[in-house]
């Protein structure tokens, strides 16, 4: 029985790393309650067909904490008393 050379070990590592990344991405997609079953299967197909990029993309989309690109809306009328107004209703 032949043992693996250093080149063989490098090739094994290059095969195992994308498979582990794909497995982690598939688990992350199916563990997320955000997606419907059809979306989960579509993202799994993306991971299988385009291994590294598909895994990264689905892992990125399934993240729990999303940074906002915009600041939250500001309430400019919070200090106005709702009982006061400019219209006189008492004819």
N, C-alpha and C positions, 0 to 999 in steps of 0.2 A: 504494500500500500504506500502510495506516495504522500509525502507531507506537503503542505502548501508553502510556497516560497513567499517572500515579502510582497511580491507583486500580486500573488494570489490573495493574500490577506487584505491588501489594499482594495482589490476588486470585490471581495466579500463585504468589506466595510462600505464601499460605495453602493452596494446593493442593499445592505441592511438599513442604512440611514434613511433613504427615501421611503422604504417600506414601513419603518417605525413612524416617520412623519405622517405618512398616509393613514396608518392605523390610528394615530392620535387624532388626526383631523376627522376621521369617520366617527370615532367615539365622541368627539366634541359636538359634531353635528347631531348625532342621535340623542345625546344627553340634553341638548338645548330644547326647551319647551317653546321656543319662539317660532319654530318652523312647523308647517303641516307635513304629513307623511310624503306627499308628492314632492315637496321641496327637498326633504331629506334625501330621497332617492335620487333626485336630479343632482344634488350636490355630491352624493356618493359617486355617481357616474362621472362627474367632472373630476373628482379626485382620482378615480381609476384611469380615466383616459388621458389626463394631463397631470402626472403624479406630483411633481414638486410645486408647480405654479397653482394647480388646482387645490392642493392641500393648504398652501399658504392663503389663497383667496378665501376658501371656506373657513379656515381658522380665523382669519381677520374678520369675516362677516359674522361669525358666531361669538365674537367677544362680548363680554358682559358689560364692560364700562366703555362707553363711547364718548369721546371728547366732543364738545360742541364747537362748531366752526363759527358760530355767531353768538353774540352775547344774548342772555335771556331778555325777553321783552320787559320794558320798564313801564310801570303804571304812573302816568303823569297826573292823574286826577285823584290820587289817593288822599290828598289833603283837603279836598273840596267837600263841604257839608252837603249831603244829598237832600236835606230838607230846605235848603235855601235856593233861590233862583232869581232870575231877572224878571220873570213874568209875574204880574200881579193877577191872581185868580179871583180876587174879591172885588169885582166890578165896581 
